[in-house]
Amino acid sequence: MTAGAGERVSLVTGGTGGIGRTVALGLARGGDRVLFVGRSEERGSRVLDELRQALPGVDHVFLPADLSLLSETARVADRVARLSDRLDAAVFCAGILSTIPEWTSEGLERNFVLNYLTRYLLARRLLPVLTEAPSGRLVLVSNAGMYGDSLDFDDLQHRRGRPGTRVAGRTQFANDLLCVELADRLRGTRVEVTCVFPGVTDTGVFRNARGLPRVMRALAPVVLRLLASSPETAARTPVYLAQDARATGTGGRFYGPKLEERKVPKRAQRQERRSGLWAASEKLVRPYLEQVGSKGETK
């Protein structure tokens, strides 16, 4: 099914809960047909009902997938292409908080793939159609400059690494590099790429976290009660960047809660780190890029 004349279409990953669900609803309320990705069929069905209430008469679609697997991520890209010949925005919210390295059936470290590599793959697969949109938007919901550079290009799958904050931190920094590199590659096109730190948010991220010390698990509910914003508040910035006509000239910029612009750290701007990660990522996902044509391909 193709998009109707003038009908905006947006894709949201992690759309069955937390910030992703709220972003999907915000985009629908703003008039977008929403395609959203998640693992749970039950939660997907509930969100689909909410989207239909938010914007009736539009064919919103739930795409079930495990985005820690490149093969399933590629199938999502294939399905998006079949569902619509138009894509105005992609908001990548899917992710996990973990201090424990794990490896998928594809032999890749789960945190790295889910928090970063499948975002890279989806971006590469979706860029041709995003560049055709009147104003394409790609929003990475991550930590936007909060983490240092702990990427080891000789051990991206953390086979030699230890458990700890680096397991998650390296994947968040990878998003920083991706945002800056993509924005540079897309300069002169109609696509804006941004990175957003939504702030401490009252979602299930700590309840679902893996490997957190008991004391952190015990303190998390207290911290959330005292400091956390609602998912609705956290979703405002990514929804604005993905949909609002005023959000132009934002490419390569980092944002925090309430549309506050954040400084892009110098470590995220380093050309050798950006290009190094791009090359390593391309090598890892190359089997799944076969269907990407030359139209809209990045340089």
MARLOMAR-148458 format. One record per residue (C-alpha): x, y, z. Coordinates in Angstrom, 1 decimal. Layout:
// MARLOMAR-148458
+--------+--------+--------+
|     px |     py |     pz |
+--------+--------+--------+
|      X |      Y |      Z |
...
+--------+--------+--------+
END
This chain:
// MARLOMAR-148458
+--------+--------+--------+
|     px |     py |     pz |
+--------+--------+--------+
|    0.0 |    0.0 |    0.0 |
|    1.4 |    3.4 |   -0.9 |
|    0.9 |    6.7 |    0.9 |
|   -2.0 |    8.9 |   -0.2 |
|   -1.4 |   12.3 |   -1.6 |
|    0.1 |   14.5 |    1.0 |
|    0.0 |   11.8 |    3.7 |
|    3.1 |   11.8 |    5.9 |
|    4.5 |    8.4 |    7.0 |
|    6.8 |    7.9 |   10.0 |
|    8.6 |    4.8 |   11.3 |
|    9.2 |    4.3 |   15.1 |
|   11.3 |    1.5 |   16.6 |
|   10.7 |    0.5 |   20.1 |
|    7.2 |    1.7 |   19.6 |
|    5.4 |   -0.8 |   21.9 |
|    6.4 |    0.9 |   25.1 |
|    8.1 |    3.7 |   26.9 |
|    9.3 |    6.7 |   24.9 |
|    8.8 |    4.9 |   21.6 |
|    5.1 |    4.3 |   22.2 |
|    4.6 |    8.0 |   23.2 |
|    6.5 |    9.2 |   20.2 |
|    4.4 |    7.0 |   17.9 |
|    1.2 |    8.5 |   19.5 |
|    2.5 |   12.0 |   19.2 |
|    3.3 |   11.6 |   15.5 |
|   -0.2 |   10.1 |   14.9 |
|   -1.8 |   13.0 |   16.7 |
|    0.1 |   15.3 |   14.4 |
|   -1.3 |   13.6 |   11.4 |
|    1.2 |   10.9 |   10.5 |
|    0.5 |    7.4 |    9.4 |
|    2.7 |    5.4 |   11.8 |
|    4.6 |    2.2 |   11.2 |
|    6.1 |    1.0 |   14.4 |
|    8.4 |   -1.9 |   15.5 |
|    8.4 |   -4.0 |   18.6 |
|    8.8 |   -7.5 |   19.9 |
|    5.5 |   -8.1 |   21.7 |
|    2.4 |   -8.9 |   19.6 |
|    0.2 |   -8.2 |   22.6 |
|    1.7 |   -4.7 |   23.3 |
|    1.8 |   -4.0 |   19.6 |
|   -2.0 |   -4.7 |   19.3 |
|   -2.7 |   -2.4 |   22.2 |
|   -0.6 |    0.5 |   20.7 |
|   -2.2 |   -0.1 |   17.3 |
|   -5.6 |    0.5 |   18.9 |
|   -4.3 |    3.7 |   20.5 |
|   -3.0 |    4.9 |   17.2 |
|   -6.3 |    4.3 |   15.5 |
|   -8.0 |    6.3 |   18.2 |
|   -5.4 |    9.1 |   17.9 |
|   -5.8 |    9.3 |   14.1 |
|   -8.8 |    7.4 |   12.8 |
|   -9.1 |    6.3 |    9.3 |
|   -5.4 |    5.8 |    8.7 |
|   -3.7 |    2.4 |    8.1 |
|   -1.2 |    2.4 |   11.0 |
|    0.9 |   -0.8 |   11.0 |
|    2.7 |   -2.8 |   13.7 |
|    5.9 |   -4.6 |   12.5 |
|    6.9 |   -7.4 |   14.9 |
|   10.6 |   -7.9 |   15.0 |
|   13.6 |   -8.5 |   17.3 |
|   16.0 |   -5.7 |   16.4 |
|   18.9 |   -7.4 |   18.1 |
|   19.1 |   -9.5 |   14.9 |
|   20.3 |   -8.0 |   11.6 |
|   18.2 |  -10.5 |    9.6 |
|   14.9 |   -9.4 |   11.3 |
|   16.0 |   -5.7 |   10.9 |
|   16.5 |   -6.2 |    7.2 |
|   13.0 |   -7.8 |    7.0 |
|   11.6 |   -4.6 |    8.7 |
|   13.2 |   -2.5 |    6.0 |
|   11.8 |   -4.8 |    3.3 |
|    8.3 |   -4.5 |    4.8 |
|    8.5 |   -0.7 |    5.1 |
|    9.3 |   -0.6 |    1.4 |
|    6.3 |   -2.8 |    0.6 |
|    3.9 |   -0.8 |    2.8 |
|    4.7 |    2.7 |    1.6 |
|    6.6 |    4.4 |   -1.2 |
|    7.0 |    7.4 |    1.1 |
|    8.8 |    7.9 |    4.4 |
|    9.0 |   11.3 |    6.0 |
|   10.6 |   10.4 |    9.3 |
|   12.3 |    7.5 |   11.2 |
|   12.7 |    7.8 |   15.0 |
|   14.9 |    5.1 |   16.5 |
|   13.9 |    4.5 |   20.1 |
|   14.6 |    0.7 |   20.5 |
|   17.4 |    0.0 |   23.0 |
|   18.4 |   -1.7 |   26.2 |
|   20.3 |   -0.8 |   29.3 |
|   22.7 |   -3.5 |   30.3 |
|   26.1 |   -4.0 |   31.9 |
|   26.5 |   -7.5 |   30.7 |
|   27.7 |   -8.5 |   27.2 |
|   25.6 |  -11.1 |   25.5 |
|   25.9 |  -12.6 |   22.0 |
|   23.0 |  -13.3 |   19.6 |
|   22.5 |  -16.3 |   17.3 |
|   24.2 |  -14.2 |   14.6 |
|   27.4 |  -14.1 |   16.7 |
|   27.2 |  -10.3 |   17.5 |
|   27.0 |   -8.6 |   20.8 |
|   23.4 |   -7.9 |   21.6 |
|   23.7 |   -4.5 |   23.2 |
|   25.9 |   -3.2 |   20.3 |
|   23.4 |   -4.5 |   17.7 |
|   20.2 |   -3.4 |   19.4 |
|   21.4 |    0.0 |   20.5 |
|   23.4 |    0.9 |   17.5 |
|   24.1 |   -1.5 |   14.6 |
|   20.5 |   -2.1 |   13.5 |
|   20.0 |    1.6 |   13.6 |
|   22.9 |    1.9 |   11.1 |
|   21.4 |   -0.8 |    9.0 |
|   17.9 |    0.7 |    9.0 |
|   19.3 |    4.1 |    8.2 |
|   21.2 |    2.8 |    5.2 |
|   18.2 |    0.9 |    3.9 |
|   15.8 |    3.8 |    4.5 |
|   17.9 |    6.7 |    3.2 |
|   16.8 |    6.4 |   -0.4 |
|   13.2 |    7.0 |    0.4 |
|   13.9 |    9.5 |    3.2 |
|   15.9 |   11.6 |    0.7 |
|   12.8 |   11.7 |   -1.6 |
|   10.6 |   13.2 |    1.2 |
|    9.8 |   16.9 |    1.2 |
|   11.8 |   17.1 |    4.4 |
|   13.2 |   13.7 |    5.6 |
|   14.0 |   13.4 |    9.3 |
|   16.1 |   10.8 |   11.1 |
|   16.1 |   11.0 |   14.9 |
|   18.3 |    8.9 |   17.1 |
|   17.0 |    8.6 |   20.7 |
|   20.1 |    7.9 |   22.6 |
|   22.3 |    9.8 |   25.2 |
|   23.5 |   12.6 |   22.9 |
|   27.0 |   13.3 |   24.2 |
|   26.7 |   11.8 |   27.7 |
|   29.3 |    9.0 |   27.3 |
|   33.0 |    9.1 |   26.5 |
|   34.7 |    7.2 |   23.6 |
|   35.0 |    3.6 |   24.8 |
|   34.7 |    2.0 |   21.4 |
|   37.4 |   -0.6 |   20.6 |
|   37.4 |   -1.2 |   16.8 |
|   39.4 |   -4.3 |   17.4 |
|   36.7 |   -5.8 |   19.7 |
|   33.4 |   -4.2 |   18.7 |
|   31.6 |   -7.4 |   19.9 |
|   33.2 |   -7.0 |   23.4 |
|   34.6 |  -10.6 |   23.4 |
|   37.6 |   -9.5 |   25.4 |
|   35.8 |   -6.8 |   27.4 |
|   34.5 |   -7.0 |   30.9 |
|   31.0 |   -6.4 |   32.3 |
|   30.3 |   -2.9 |   33.3 |
|   29.1 |    0.5 |   32.2 |
|   31.2 |    0.3 |   29.0 |
|   28.9 |   -2.4 |   27.7 |
|   26.2 |    0.2 |   27.3 |
|   28.3 |    3.3 |   27.1 |
|   30.1 |    2.3 |   23.9 |
|   26.8 |    1.8 |   22.1 |
|   25.6 |    5.2 |   23.1 |
|   28.8 |    6.9 |   21.9 |
|   28.4 |    5.0 |   18.6 |
|   25.1 |    6.8 |   18.1 |
|   26.9 |   10.1 |   18.6 |
|   29.4 |    9.2 |   15.8 |
|   26.6 |    8.0 |   13.6 |
|   24.6 |   11.2 |   13.9 |
|   27.5 |   13.5 |   13.1 |
|   28.8 |   11.2 |   10.2 |
|   25.4 |   10.8 |    8.6 |
|   24.6 |   14.5 |    8.8 |
|   27.9 |   15.2 |    7.1 |
|   27.3 |   12.7 |    4.4 |
|   23.8 |   14.0 |    3.8 |
|   24.7 |   17.7 |    3.7 |
|   23.0 |   19.3 |    0.7 |
|   20.0 |   16.8 |    0.8 |
|   16.6 |   17.4 |    2.5 |
|   17.3 |   14.9 |    5.3 |
|   18.0 |   16.2 |    8.8 |
|   19.7 |   13.8 |   11.3 |
|   19.6 |   14.5 |   15.0 |
|   20.5 |   12.8 |   18.3 |
|   18.3 |   13.2 |   21.3 |
|   18.9 |   12.6 |   25.0 |
|   15.3 |   12.4 |   26.4 |
|   16.4 |   12.8 |   30.0 |
|   15.6 |   10.5 |   33.0 |
|   12.2 |    9.2 |   32.1 |
|    9.7 |    7.1 |   34.0 |
|    9.7 |    4.0 |   31.8 |
|   10.6 |    0.4 |   32.3 |
|   14.3 |    0.9 |   31.3 |
|   15.6 |    0.3 |   34.8 |
|   13.2 |   -2.5 |   35.6 |
|   14.2 |   -4.3 |   32.4 |
|   17.9 |   -3.5 |   32.7 |
|   20.4 |   -6.4 |   32.8 |
|   23.2 |   -6.7 |   35.2 |
|   22.6 |   -3.7 |   37.4 |
|   23.9 |   -4.0 |   41.0 |
|   21.2 |   -4.7 |   43.6 |
|   21.8 |   -1.3 |   45.2 |
|   21.1 |    0.5 |   41.9 |
|   18.0 |   -1.6 |   41.3 |
|   16.8 |   -0.6 |   44.8 |
|   17.5 |    3.1 |   44.3 |
|   16.1 |    3.3 |   40.8 |
|   12.4 |    3.6 |   41.8 |
|   13.3 |    6.4 |   44.3 |
|   15.4 |    8.3 |   41.6 |
|   12.6 |    7.9 |   39.1 |
|   10.0 |    9.2 |   41.6 |
|   12.1 |   12.2 |   42.4 |
|   13.7 |   13.1 |   39.1 |
|   12.0 |   11.4 |   36.2 |
|    9.9 |   13.1 |   33.7 |
|    6.9 |   11.5 |   32.0 |
|    7.2 |    9.7 |   28.7 |
|    5.0 |   12.4 |   27.3 |
|    7.5 |   15.1 |   28.3 |
|   10.4 |   13.0 |   27.0 |
|    8.7 |   12.4 |   23.7 |
|    8.2 |   16.1 |   22.9 |
|   11.7 |   16.7 |   21.5 |
|   11.9 |   13.7 |   19.2 |
|    8.3 |   14.3 |   17.9 |
|    9.2 |   17.9 |   17.2 |
|   12.4 |   17.1 |   15.4 |
|   10.6 |   14.3 |   13.4 |
|    7.5 |   16.2 |   12.4 |
|    7.5 |   20.0 |   12.9 |
|    8.1 |   22.1 |    9.8 |
|   10.2 |   24.5 |   11.9 |
|   12.8 |   21.8 |   12.8 |
|   14.9 |   22.6 |    9.8 |
|   18.7 |   23.3 |    9.8 |
|   19.0 |   20.8 |   12.7 |
|   21.2 |   18.2 |   11.0 |
|   24.1 |   17.0 |   13.1 |
|   22.8 |   18.7 |   16.2 |
|   22.3 |   17.1 |   19.7 |
|   19.2 |   17.9 |   21.8 |
|   18.0 |   17.2 |   25.3 |
|   14.7 |   17.5 |   27.1 |
|   12.4 |   20.4 |   26.2 |
|   14.2 |   21.1 |   22.9 |
|   17.3 |   22.2 |   24.7 |
|   20.2 |   22.0 |   22.3 |
|   23.3 |   20.2 |   23.6 |
|   26.9 |   20.8 |   22.7 |
|   28.3 |   18.1 |   20.3 |
|   31.5 |   17.0 |   22.0 |
|   34.7 |   17.1 |   20.1 |
|   35.2 |   13.3 |   20.5 |
|   32.0 |   12.8 |   18.4 |
|   33.4 |   15.0 |   15.6 |
|   36.7 |   13.2 |   15.1 |
|   36.8 |   12.2 |   11.5 |
|   38.9 |    9.1 |   12.0 |
|   36.5 |    7.7 |   14.6 |
|   33.4 |    8.5 |   12.6 |
|   34.8 |    7.0 |    9.4 |
|   36.3 |    4.0 |   11.3 |
|   32.9 |    3.1 |   12.8 |
|   31.2 |    3.6 |    9.5 |
|   33.5 |    1.3 |    7.7 |
|   33.3 |   -1.4 |   10.4 |
|   29.5 |   -1.1 |   10.5 |
|   29.2 |   -1.4 |    6.7 |
|   31.3 |   -4.5 |    6.8 |
|   29.1 |   -6.1 |    9.4 |
|   25.8 |   -5.4 |    7.7 |
|   27.0 |   -5.8 |    4.1 |
|   25.0 |   -8.9 |    3.4 |
|   21.8 |   -7.0 |    4.2 |
|   22.6 |   -4.0 |    2.0 |
|   22.3 |   -5.9 |   -1.2 |
|   18.9 |   -4.4 |   -2.0 |
|   20.0 |   -0.8 |   -1.6 |
|   20.2 |    0.8 |   -5.0 |
|   22.2 |    3.8 |   -6.0 |
|   19.3 |    6.2 |   -5.7 |
|   19.7 |    8.1 |   -2.5 |
|   22.8 |    6.2 |   -1.6 |
|   25.2 |    8.1 |    0.7 |
|   28.7 |    8.9 |   -0.5 |
+--------+--------+--------+
END
